[in-house]
Amino acid sequence: MPASAADHRPHRQTVEISSVQYDSPGWGNRSNRLLNGEWVEITNYSRHGVNLDGWTRADEDDRTYTFDQYLLAGRATVRVHTGIGLDSRRDVYQGRRTYVWDHRSDTVILRNNHGRFVDEASWGHHGHHGHHQR
C-alpha cells in the first residue's frame, strides 16, 4: 500500500518557537517601547492547552525568563517581550531594562518545566534560521 503524503511530513512538536524579533524597530535608546519591540513568540499547534508553568526561554548568555502559572491555549501564540508591561493571554513581559538579544547572532532556547529541550531558533553566524522569523 503506498504511503500518503502526510507520512512524509516532518514531525511538528506541539509547542515551538514560531517567531523572533531580535532587532527592535526604531533607533537606539532603551525606552520601554523599544525594549518591548524585542520579543519571542511561542506557539501551541495542538488543539489542547499546554501548561507552561516552569518552562524557560533563555539566550546563549543564560538570560532566562521563566513562565509562571501560564496556560497556552490550543492553537494559540504568546509573545514574550523584553521590557515591562502587564501580562495578558497573548503577551507576557520579562521586566528587563536592557536588551536581551544580540543582533548579530544569538540563539533562543525553550525548555519545559523538567529542563528538557523543546525547541531553539538561531540567527547570525549560527544562521540556521531566517532573519527575524523562524
TORRORO-16814 format. One record per residue: residue number from 1; residue in three letters; x, y, z of N, C-alpha, C, O in turn. Coordinates in nm, 2 decimals. Atoms other than C-alpha are relative to their C-alpha. Layout:
+-----+---------+--------+--------+--------+--------+--------+--------+--------+--------+--------+--------+--------+--------+
| num | residuo |   n_px |   n_py |   n_pz |  ca_px |  ca_py |  ca_pz |   c_px |   c_py |   c_pz |   o_px |   o_py |   o_pz |
+-----+---------+--------+--------+--------+--------+--------+--------+--------+--------+--------+--------+--------+--------+
| NUM |     ALA |      X |      Y |      Z |      X |      Y |      Z |      X |      Y |      Z |      X |      Y |      Z |
...
+-----+---------+--------+--------+--------+--------+--------+--------+--------+--------+--------+--------+--------+--------+
//
This chain:
+-----+---------+--------+--------+--------+--------+--------+--------+--------+--------+--------+--------+--------+--------+
| num | residuo |   n_px |   n_py |   n_pz |  ca_px |  ca_py |  ca_pz |   c_px |   c_py |   c_pz |   o_px |   o_py |   o_pz |
+-----+---------+--------+--------+--------+--------+--------+--------+--------+--------+--------+--------+--------+--------+
|   1 |     MET |   0.08 |  -0.12 |   0.00 |   0.00 |   0.00 |   0.00 |   0.09 |   0.12 |   0.00 |   0.18 |   0.13 |   0.08 |
|   2 |     PRO |  -0.08 |  -0.12 |   0.01 |   0.15 |   0.34 |  -0.10 |  -0.01 |   0.09 |   0.13 |  -0.12 |   0.10 |   0.18 |
|   3 |     ALA |   0.01 |  -0.10 |  -0.11 |   0.24 |   0.59 |   0.18 |  -0.06 |   0.13 |  -0.04 |  -0.05 |   0.17 |  -0.16 |
|   4 |     SER |   0.06 |  -0.12 |   0.03 |   0.04 |   0.90 |   0.19 |   0.10 |   0.12 |   0.02 |   0.20 |   0.10 |   0.08 |
|   5 |     ALA |  -0.09 |  -0.12 |  -0.02 |   0.20 |   1.25 |   0.17 |   0.01 |   0.04 |   0.14 |   0.12 |   0.09 |   0.18 |
|   6 |     ALA |  -0.01 |  -0.03 |  -0.14 |   0.12 |   1.30 |   0.53 |   0.10 |  -0.08 |   0.08 |   0.16 |  -0.03 |   0.17 |
|   7 |     ASP |  -0.10 |   0.08 |  -0.06 |   0.35 |   1.02 |   0.62 |   0.14 |   0.05 |  -0.01 |   0.23 |   0.02 |   0.06 |
|   8 |     HIS |  -0.14 |  -0.06 |   0.03 |   0.65 |   1.22 |   0.48 |   0.02 |   0.14 |   0.06 |   0.12 |   0.20 |   0.04 |
|   9 |     ARG |  -0.01 |  -0.14 |  -0.06 |   0.58 |   1.55 |   0.66 |   0.09 |  -0.01 |   0.12 |   0.09 |  -0.11 |   0.20 |
|  10 |     PRO |  -0.08 |   0.00 |  -0.12 |   0.84 |   1.64 |   0.92 |  -0.09 |   0.01 |   0.12 |  -0.19 |   0.08 |   0.12 |
|  11 |     HIS |   0.07 |   0.00 |  -0.12 |   0.72 |   1.59 |   1.27 |   0.00 |   0.14 |   0.06 |   0.10 |   0.20 |   0.07 |
|  12 |     ARG |   0.01 |  -0.14 |  -0.07 |   0.59 |   1.92 |   1.43 |  -0.03 |  -0.02 |   0.14 |  -0.12 |  -0.09 |   0.18 |
|  13 |     GLN |   0.03 |   0.01 |  -0.14 |   0.62 |   1.95 |   1.80 |  -0.13 |   0.07 |   0.03 |  -0.17 |   0.16 |  -0.04 |
|  14 |     THR |   0.12 |  -0.07 |  -0.04 |   0.32 |   2.06 |   1.99 |   0.02 |   0.15 |   0.03 |  -0.05 |   0.23 |  -0.01 |
|  15 |     VAL |  -0.04 |  -0.14 |  -0.04 |   0.49 |   2.38 |   2.13 |   0.13 |   0.03 |  -0.06 |   0.23 |  -0.05 |  -0.04 |
|  16 |     GLU |  -0.13 |  -0.04 |   0.05 |   0.77 |   2.56 |   1.95 |   0.01 |   0.15 |  -0.02 |  -0.09 |   0.22 |  -0.01 |
|  17 |     ILE |  -0.03 |  -0.14 |   0.03 |   0.93 |   2.89 |   1.89 |  -0.04 |   0.03 |  -0.14 |   0.01 |  -0.03 |  -0.24 |
|  18 |     SER |   0.05 |  -0.02 |   0.13 |   0.74 |   3.03 |   1.60 |   0.06 |   0.13 |  -0.07 |   0.05 |   0.14 |  -0.19 |
|  19 |     SER |  -0.05 |  -0.12 |   0.06 |   0.90 |   3.38 |   1.55 |   0.09 |   0.07 |   0.10 |   0.06 |   0.06 |   0.23 |
|  20 |     VAL |  -0.08 |  -0.07 |  -0.09 |   1.17 |   3.60 |   1.69 |   0.02 |   0.14 |  -0.06 |   0.06 |   0.15 |  -0.18 |
|  21 |     GLN |  -0.04 |  -0.13 |   0.04 |   1.21 |   3.98 |   1.67 |   0.11 |   0.04 |   0.09 |   0.09 |   0.10 |   0.20 |
|  22 |     TYR |  -0.11 |  -0.03 |  -0.09 |   1.56 |   4.03 |   1.80 |   0.06 |   0.14 |  -0.03 |   0.14 |   0.19 |   0.05 |
|  23 |     ASP |  -0.05 |  -0.13 |   0.03 |   1.63 |   4.37 |   1.64 |  -0.12 |   0.10 |   0.01 |  -0.19 |   0.12 |  -0.09 |
|  24 |     SER |   0.12 |  -0.08 |  -0.02 |   1.37 |   4.61 |   1.79 |   0.00 |   0.12 |  -0.10 |   0.10 |   0.19 |  -0.12 |
|  25 |     PRO |   0.01 |  -0.11 |   0.10 |   1.25 |   4.86 |   1.52 |   0.01 |   0.13 |   0.08 |  -0.05 |   0.15 |   0.18 |
|  26 |     GLY |  -0.02 |  -0.14 |  -0.06 |   1.35 |   5.22 |   1.60 |   0.14 |   0.02 |   0.03 |   0.23 |  -0.07 |   0.01 |
|  27 |     TRP |  -0.14 |  -0.04 |  -0.02 |   1.66 |   5.40 |   1.70 |   0.04 |  -0.01 |   0.14 |  -0.03 |   0.04 |   0.23 |
|  28 |     GLY |  -0.09 |   0.01 |  -0.11 |   1.89 |   5.31 |   1.98 |  -0.02 |   0.01 |   0.15 |   0.04 |  -0.07 |   0.22 |
|  29 |     ASN |   0.00 |  -0.01 |  -0.15 |   1.78 |   5.41 |   2.33 |  -0.07 |  -0.12 |   0.06 |  -0.12 |  -0.21 |  -0.01 |
|  30 |     ARG |   0.06 |   0.11 |  -0.07 |   1.65 |   5.17 |   2.59 |  -0.14 |   0.03 |   0.05 |  -0.17 |   0.00 |   0.17 |
|  31 |     SER |   0.13 |  -0.04 |  -0.04 |   1.30 |   5.31 |   2.61 |  -0.08 |  -0.13 |   0.02 |  -0.05 |  -0.23 |  -0.05 |
|  32 |     ASN |   0.08 |   0.13 |  -0.02 |   1.04 |   5.05 |   2.73 |  -0.07 |  -0.04 |  -0.13 |  -0.08 |  -0.15 |  -0.15 |
|  33 |     ARG |   0.07 |   0.03 |   0.13 |   0.86 |   5.08 |   2.40 |   0.09 |  -0.08 |  -0.09 |   0.05 |  -0.17 |  -0.16 |
|  34 |     LEU |  -0.10 |   0.07 |   0.09 |   1.18 |   4.98 |   2.21 |   0.04 |  -0.14 |   0.06 |   0.05 |  -0.24 |  -0.01 |
|  35 |     LEU |  -0.03 |   0.13 |  -0.06 |   1.26 |   4.70 |   2.47 |  -0.11 |  -0.10 |  -0.03 |  -0.09 |  -0.21 |  -0.05 |
|  36 |     ASN |   0.11 |   0.09 |   0.03 |   0.91 |   4.56 |   2.41 |  -0.02 |  -0.03 |  -0.15 |  -0.09 |  -0.12 |  -0.19 |
|  37 |     GLY |  -0.01 |   0.03 |   0.15 |   0.98 |   4.57 |   2.03 |   0.09 |  -0.12 |  -0.02 |   0.09 |  -0.17 |  -0.14 |
|  38 |     GLU |  -0.09 |   0.12 |   0.01 |   1.22 |   4.28 |   2.10 |  -0.08 |  -0.11 |   0.07 |  -0.12 |  -0.10 |   0.19 |
|  39 |     TRP |   0.09 |   0.11 |  -0.05 |   1.02 |   3.95 |   2.15 |   0.03 |  -0.13 |  -0.06 |   0.10 |  -0.14 |  -0.17 |
|  40 |     VAL |   0.00 |   0.14 |   0.05 |   1.00 |   3.58 |   2.10 |  -0.15 |  -0.05 |   0.01 |  -0.22 |  -0.03 |   0.11 |
|  41 |     GLU |   0.13 |   0.06 |   0.00 |   0.67 |   3.41 |   2.00 |   0.01 |  -0.15 |   0.02 |   0.10 |  -0.22 |  -0.05 |
|  42 |     ILE |   0.01 |   0.14 |  -0.03 |   0.59 |   3.06 |   2.13 |  -0.14 |  -0.04 |  -0.04 |  -0.24 |   0.02 |   0.01 |
|  43 |     THR |   0.13 |   0.05 |   0.05 |   0.30 |   2.87 |   1.96 |  -0.02 |  -0.14 |   0.04 |   0.06 |  -0.23 |   0.03 |
|  44 |     ASN |   0.05 |   0.14 |  -0.03 |   0.10 |   2.57 |   2.07 |  -0.08 |  -0.04 |  -0.13 |  -0.19 |   0.02 |  -0.15 |
|  45 |     TYR |   0.07 |   0.05 |   0.12 |   0.00 |   2.38 |   1.75 |  -0.11 |  -0.10 |   0.03 |  -0.18 |  -0.14 |  -0.07 |
|  46 |     SER |   0.10 |   0.10 |  -0.03 |  -0.22 |   2.13 |   1.93 |  -0.13 |   0.06 |   0.03 |  -0.14 |   0.19 |   0.04 |
|  47 |     ARG |   0.13 |  -0.05 |  -0.04 |  -0.59 |   2.16 |   2.00 |  -0.02 |   0.02 |   0.15 |  -0.11 |   0.09 |   0.19 |
|  48 |     HIS |   0.01 |   0.00 |  -0.14 |  -0.53 |   2.13 |   2.37 |   0.09 |   0.10 |   0.06 |   0.21 |   0.12 |   0.02 |
|  49 |     GLY |  -0.09 |  -0.09 |  -0.07 |  -0.39 |   2.38 |   2.61 |   0.12 |  -0.07 |   0.06 |   0.11 |  -0.19 |   0.10 |
|  50 |     VAL |  -0.12 |   0.06 |  -0.06 |  -0.04 |   2.33 |   2.75 |   0.04 |   0.10 |   0.11 |   0.05 |   0.22 |   0.10 |
|  51 |     ASN |  -0.04 |  -0.07 |  -0.12 |   0.06 |   2.44 |   3.10 |   0.15 |   0.03 |  -0.01 |   0.23 |  -0.06 |  -0.01 |
|  52 |     LEU |  -0.14 |  -0.04 |   0.01 |   0.39 |   2.64 |   3.06 |   0.06 |   0.04 |   0.13 |   0.17 |   0.09 |   0.13 |
|  53 |     ASP |  -0.06 |  -0.03 |  -0.13 |   0.44 |   2.69 |   3.43 |   0.13 |  -0.07 |   0.02 |   0.14 |  -0.19 |   0.02 |
|  54 |     GLY |  -0.14 |   0.05 |  -0.02 |   0.81 |   2.65 |   3.50 |   0.08 |  -0.02 |  -0.13 |   0.20 |  -0.05 |  -0.12 |
|  55 |     TRP |  -0.08 |   0.01 |   0.12 |   0.91 |   2.64 |   3.13 |   0.09 |   0.13 |  -0.01 |   0.06 |   0.23 |   0.05 |
|  56 |     THR |  -0.09 |  -0.12 |   0.01 |   1.20 |   2.87 |   3.04 |   0.03 |   0.03 |  -0.14 |   0.03 |  -0.06 |  -0.23 |
|  57 |     ARG |  -0.04 |  -0.06 |   0.12 |   1.31 |   3.08 |   2.75 |   0.13 |   0.06 |   0.03 |   0.14 |   0.16 |   0.11 |
|  58 |     ALA |  -0.14 |  -0.05 |  -0.03 |   1.69 |   3.15 |   2.75 |   0.07 |   0.04 |  -0.12 |   0.04 |  -0.01 |  -0.23 |
|  59 |     ASP |  -0.09 |  -0.03 |   0.11 |   1.96 |   3.30 |   2.54 |   0.13 |  -0.06 |   0.02 |   0.15 |  -0.13 |   0.12 |
|  60 |     GLU |  -0.13 |   0.06 |  -0.02 |   2.32 |   3.20 |   2.49 |   0.07 |   0.04 |   0.12 |   0.16 |  -0.03 |   0.17 |
|  61 |     ASP |  -0.07 |  -0.05 |  -0.12 |   2.43 |   3.41 |   2.79 |  -0.08 |  -0.04 |   0.12 |  -0.05 |   0.01 |   0.23 |
|  62 |     ASP |   0.08 |   0.06 |  -0.10 |   2.18 |   3.22 |   3.00 |  -0.09 |   0.11 |   0.07 |  -0.13 |   0.09 |   0.19 |
|  63 |     ARG |   0.10 |  -0.09 |  -0.05 |   1.95 |   3.52 |   3.05 |  -0.13 |  -0.07 |  -0.02 |  -0.17 |  -0.10 |  -0.14 |
|  64 |     THR |   0.12 |   0.09 |   0.00 |   1.63 |   3.33 |   3.14 |  -0.13 |   0.07 |   0.04 |  -0.13 |   0.15 |   0.13 |
|  65 |     TYR |   0.14 |  -0.04 |  -0.04 |   1.26 |   3.41 |   3.15 |  -0.07 |  -0.13 |   0.04 |  -0.07 |  -0.23 |  -0.04 |
|  66 |     THR |   0.08 |   0.12 |  -0.04 |   1.05 |   3.15 |   3.34 |  -0.15 |   0.03 |   0.01 |  -0.19 |   0.13 |   0.07 |
|  67 |     PHE |   0.14 |  -0.02 |   0.00 |   0.68 |   3.12 |   3.28 |  -0.05 |  -0.03 |   0.14 |  -0.01 |  -0.13 |   0.20 |
|  68 |     ASP |   0.06 |   0.02 |  -0.13 |   0.47 |   3.15 |   3.60 |  -0.15 |  -0.02 |  -0.02 |  -0.22 |   0.08 |  -0.05 |
|  69 |     GLN |   0.14 |   0.03 |   0.01 |   0.13 |   2.98 |   3.60 |  -0.06 |   0.06 |  -0.13 |  -0.16 |   0.13 |  -0.12 |
|  70 |     TYR |   0.05 |  -0.05 |   0.13 |   0.07 |   3.04 |   3.23 |  -0.05 |  -0.12 |  -0.08 |   0.03 |  -0.22 |  -0.10 |
|  71 |     LEU |   0.06 |   0.10 |   0.09 |  -0.16 |   2.82 |   3.02 |  -0.01 |   0.05 |  -0.14 |  -0.08 |   0.15 |  -0.16 |
|  72 |     LEU |   0.00 |  -0.04 |   0.14 |  -0.10 |   2.85 |   2.65 |  -0.12 |  -0.09 |  -0.07 |  -0.11 |  -0.21 |  -0.08 |
|  73 |     ALA |   0.12 |   0.06 |   0.05 |  -0.44 |   2.77 |   2.49 |   0.04 |  -0.08 |  -0.13 |   0.14 |  -0.05 |  -0.19 |
|  74 |     GLY |  -0.02 |   0.07 |   0.12 |  -0.47 |   2.53 |   2.20 |   0.00 |   0.09 |  -0.12 |  -0.08 |   0.18 |  -0.13 |
|  75 |     ARG |  -0.01 |  -0.08 |   0.12 |  -0.37 |   2.68 |   1.86 |   0.01 |   0.14 |   0.03 |  -0.05 |   0.23 |  -0.04 |
|  76 |     ALA |  -0.02 |  -0.14 |  -0.04 |  -0.26 |   3.00 |   2.03 |   0.15 |   0.03 |   0.00 |   0.24 |  -0.06 |   0.01 |
|  77 |     THR |  -0.14 |  -0.04 |   0.00 |   0.06 |   3.20 |   2.04 |   0.01 |   0.11 |   0.11 |  -0.08 |   0.19 |   0.14 |
|  78 |     VAL |  -0.03 |  -0.10 |  -0.10 |   0.22 |   3.40 |   2.33 |   0.12 |   0.07 |  -0.05 |   0.22 |   0.01 |  -0.09 |
|  79 |     ARG |  -0.12 |  -0.08 |   0.03 |   0.47 |   3.68 |   2.27 |   0.06 |   0.04 |   0.13 |   0.00 |   0.11 |   0.22 |
|  80 |     VAL |  -0.08 |  -0.04 |  -0.12 |   0.74 |   3.72 |   2.54 |   0.08 |   0.12 |  -0.04 |   0.18 |   0.11 |  -0.11 |
|  81 |     HIS |  -0.07 |  -0.12 |   0.02 |   0.85 |   4.08 |   2.54 |   0.12 |   0.02 |   0.10 |   0.11 |  -0.03 |   0.21 |
|  82 |     THR |  -0.11 |  -0.02 |  -0.09 |   1.18 |   4.20 |   2.69 |  -0.03 |   0.10 |   0.11 |   0.01 |   0.08 |   0.23 |
|  83 |     GLY |   0.02 |  -0.10 |  -0.10 |   1.06 |   4.51 |   2.87 |  -0.11 |  -0.02 |   0.10 |  -0.14 |  -0.14 |   0.14 |
|  84 |     ILE |   0.09 |   0.00 |  -0.11 |   0.80 |   4.60 |   3.13 |  -0.14 |   0.01 |  -0.06 |  -0.16 |   0.09 |  -0.15 |
|  85 |     GLY |   0.14 |  -0.01 |   0.04 |   0.42 |   4.55 |   3.08 |  -0.09 |  -0.08 |   0.08 |  -0.04 |  -0.15 |   0.18 |
|  86 |     LEU |   0.10 |   0.07 |  -0.07 |   0.10 |   4.40 |   3.20 |  -0.02 |  -0.13 |  -0.07 |  -0.07 |  -0.13 |  -0.19 |
|  87 |     ASP |   0.02 |   0.13 |   0.06 |   0.09 |   4.02 |   3.13 |  -0.15 |  -0.02 |  -0.04 |  -0.24 |   0.03 |   0.03 |
|  88 |     SER |   0.13 |   0.03 |   0.04 |  -0.21 |   3.91 |   2.93 |   0.00 |  -0.14 |  -0.06 |   0.11 |  -0.21 |  -0.05 |
|  89 |     ARG |   0.00 |   0.13 |   0.06 |  -0.32 |   3.59 |   2.75 |   0.09 |  -0.01 |  -0.12 |   0.15 |  -0.12 |  -0.14 |
|  90 |     ARG |  -0.09 |   0.00 |   0.13 |  -0.12 |   3.69 |   2.43 |   0.13 |   0.06 |   0.02 |   0.22 |   0.04 |  -0.07 |
|  91 |     ASP |  -0.13 |  -0.07 |  -0.02 |   0.17 |   3.89 |   2.58 |   0.04 |  -0.01 |   0.14 |  -0.04 |   0.01 |   0.23 |
|  92 |     VAL |  -0.06 |   0.00 |  -0.13 |   0.40 |   3.84 |   2.87 |   0.13 |   0.08 |   0.00 |   0.18 |   0.10 |  -0.11 |
|  93 |     TYR |  -0.11 |  -0.10 |  -0.01 |   0.68 |   4.07 |   2.99 |   0.11 |  -0.05 |   0.09 |   0.07 |  -0.09 |   0.20 |
|  94 |     GLN |  -0.11 |   0.04 |  -0.09 |   1.02 |   3.99 |   3.13 |   0.04 |   0.10 |   0.10 |   0.10 |   0.06 |   0.21 |
|  95 |     GLY |  -0.03 |  -0.10 |  -0.10 |   1.05 |   4.32 |   3.31 |   0.15 |   0.05 |   0.00 |   0.20 |   0.10 |   0.10 |
|  96 |     ARG |  -0.15 |  -0.04 |   0.01 |   1.41 |   4.39 |   3.19 |   0.01 |   0.15 |  -0.05 |  -0.08 |   0.20 |  -0.11 |
|  97 |     ARG |  -0.03 |  -0.14 |   0.04 |   1.56 |   4.74 |   3.14 |   0.11 |   0.00 |  -0.10 |   0.15 |   0.11 |  -0.14 |
|  98 |     THR |  -0.10 |   0.01 |   0.10 |   1.82 |   4.62 |   2.89 |  -0.04 |  -0.10 |  -0.10 |  -0.12 |  -0.20 |  -0.07 |
|  99 |     TYR |   0.03 |   0.10 |   0.11 |   1.81 |   4.43 |   2.56 |   0.05 |  -0.14 |   0.04 |   0.15 |  -0.15 |   0.11 |
| 100 |     VAL |  -0.04 |   0.14 |  -0.02 |   1.84 |   4.05 |   2.57 |   0.08 |  -0.05 |  -0.12 |   0.18 |  -0.12 |  -0.10 |
| 101 |     TRP |  -0.05 |   0.07 |   0.12 |   1.92 |   3.95 |   2.21 |   0.11 |   0.08 |  -0.07 |   0.10 |   0.20 |  -0.09 |
| 102 |     ASP |  -0.11 |  -0.06 |   0.07 |   2.24 |   4.01 |   2.03 |  -0.05 |   0.00 |  -0.15 |  -0.09 |  -0.09 |  -0.20 |
| 103 |     HIS |   0.06 |  -0.02 |   0.13 |   2.15 |   4.15 |   1.69 |   0.09 |  -0.07 |  -0.11 |   0.03 |  -0.11 |  -0.21 |
| 104 |     ARG |  -0.09 |   0.06 |   0.10 |   2.45 |   3.99 |   1.51 |  -0.02 |  -0.15 |   0.00 |  -0.04 |  -0.21 |  -0.11 |
| 105 |     SER |   0.03 |   0.14 |   0.00 |   2.39 |   3.63 |   1.63 |  -0.03 |  -0.04 |   0.14 |   0.02 |   0.02 |   0.24 |
| 106 |     ASP |   0.04 |   0.05 |  -0.13 |   2.22 |   3.45 |   1.92 |  -0.09 |  -0.12 |  -0.03 |  -0.12 |  -0.16 |  -0.14 |
| 107 |     THR |   0.08 |   0.12 |   0.00 |   2.01 |   3.15 |   2.00 |  -0.10 |   0.01 |   0.11 |  -0.07 |   0.04 |   0.23 |
| 108 |     VAL |   0.11 |   0.01 |  -0.10 |   1.67 |   3.13 |   2.18 |  -0.02 |  -0.15 |   0.03 |  -0.03 |  -0.23 |  -0.07 |
| 109 |     ILE |   0.02 |   0.14 |  -0.04 |   1.63 |   2.80 |   2.37 |  -0.12 |  -0.01 |   0.09 |  -0.14 |   0.06 |   0.19 |
| 110 |     LEU |   0.12 |   0.02 |  -0.08 |   1.29 |   2.68 |   2.50 |   0.02 |  -0.14 |   0.07 |   0.04 |  -0.24 |   0.00 |
| 111 |     ARG |  -0.01 |   0.13 |  -0.08 |   1.29 |   2.41 |   2.78 |  -0.13 |  -0.01 |   0.08 |  -0.19 |   0.09 |   0.12 |
| 112 |     ASN |   0.12 |   0.02 |  -0.08 |   1.00 |   2.25 |   2.96 |   0.03 |   0.01 |   0.15 |   0.14 |   0.04 |   0.19 |
| 113 |     ASN |  -0.01 |  -0.01 |  -0.15 |   0.94 |   2.25 |   3.34 |   0.09 |  -0.10 |   0.06 |   0.12 |  -0.10 |   0.18 |
| 114 |     HIS |  -0.09 |   0.10 |  -0.05 |   1.17 |   1.95 |   3.37 |   0.14 |   0.03 |  -0.05 |   0.24 |  -0.05 |  -0.03 |
| 115 |     GLY |  -0.13 |  -0.04 |   0.05 |   1.46 |   2.13 |   3.20 |   0.03 |  -0.07 |  -0.14 |   0.15 |  -0.05 |  -0.18 |
| 116 |     ARG |  -0.03 |   0.07 |   0.13 |   1.43 |   1.92 |   2.88 |  -0.02 |   0.10 |  -0.12 |  -0.11 |   0.18 |  -0.12 |
| 117 |     PHE |   0.00 |  -0.08 |   0.13 |   1.50 |   2.08 |   2.54 |  -0.13 |  -0.02 |  -0.07 |  -0.18 |  -0.13 |  -0.09 |
| 118 |     VAL |   0.13 |   0.00 |   0.08 |   1.18 |   2.17 |   2.35 |   0.03 |   0.05 |  -0.14 |  -0.01 |  -0.01 |  -0.24 |
| 119 |     ASP |  -0.03 |  -0.06 |   0.14 |   1.30 |   2.40 |   2.06 |   0.10 |   0.11 |   0.02 |   0.14 |   0.15 |   0.13 |
| 120 |     GLU |  -0.09 |  -0.11 |   0.00 |   1.55 |   2.66 |   1.96 |  -0.01 |   0.07 |  -0.14 |  -0.06 |   0.01 |  -0.24 |
| 121 |     ALA |  -0.01 |  -0.08 |   0.12 |   1.59 |   2.94 |   1.70 |   0.12 |   0.08 |   0.01 |   0.16 |   0.13 |   0.11 |
| 122 |     SER |  -0.13 |  -0.07 |   0.00 |   1.92 |   3.10 |   1.59 |   0.00 |   0.09 |  -0.12 |  -0.07 |   0.07 |  -0.22 |
| 123 |     TRP |  -0.03 |  -0.09 |   0.11 |   2.04 |   3.38 |   1.37 |   0.14 |   0.04 |   0.00 |   0.22 |   0.01 |   0.09 |
| 124 |     GLY |  -0.13 |  -0.04 |   0.01 |   2.36 |   3.53 |   1.25 |   0.09 |  -0.12 |  -0.04 |   0.06 |  -0.20 |  -0.12 |
| 125 |     HIS |  -0.09 |   0.11 |   0.04 |   2.67 |   3.30 |   1.24 |  -0.05 |  -0.13 |   0.04 |   0.00 |  -0.24 |   0.00 |
| 126 |     HIS |   0.06 |   0.13 |  -0.03 |   2.45 |   3.03 |   1.40 |  -0.09 |  -0.04 |  -0.11 |  -0.11 |  -0.16 |  -0.14 |
| 127 |     GLY |   0.07 |  -0.01 |   0.12 |   2.24 |   3.10 |   1.10 |  -0.10 |  -0.10 |  -0.06 |  -0.13 |  -0.09 |  -0.17 |
| 128 |     HIS |   0.09 |   0.10 |   0.07 |   2.01 |   2.80 |   1.05 |  -0.14 |   0.05 |   0.00 |  -0.23 |  -0.03 |  -0.05 |
| 129 |     HIS |   0.14 |  -0.06 |   0.01 |   1.70 |   3.02 |   1.09 |   0.01 |   0.14 |  -0.07 |   0.11 |   0.20 |  -0.06 |
| 130 |     GLY |   0.00 |  -0.13 |   0.07 |   1.60 |   3.33 |   0.89 |   0.00 |   0.12 |   0.09 |  -0.02 |   0.11 |   0.21 |
| 131 |     HIS |   0.00 |  -0.13 |  -0.07 |   1.62 |   3.69 |   0.99 |  -0.14 |   0.03 |   0.06 |  -0.23 |   0.03 |  -0.02 |
| 132 |     HIS |   0.12 |  -0.04 |  -0.08 |   1.36 |   3.79 |   1.25 |  -0.10 |  -0.12 |   0.02 |  -0.18 |  -0.11 |   0.11 |
| 133 |     GLN |   0.10 |   0.11 |  -0.02 |   1.15 |   3.47 |   1.20 |   0.06 |  -0.13 |  -0.02 |   0.16 |  -0.15 |  -0.10 |
| 134 |     ARG |  -0.04 |   0.13 |   0.01 |   1.19 |   3.11 |   1.23 |  -0.06 |  -0.07 |  -0.12 |  -0.04 |  -0.18 |  -0.15 |
+-----+---------+--------+--------+--------+--------+--------+--------+--------+--------+--------+--------+--------+--------+
//
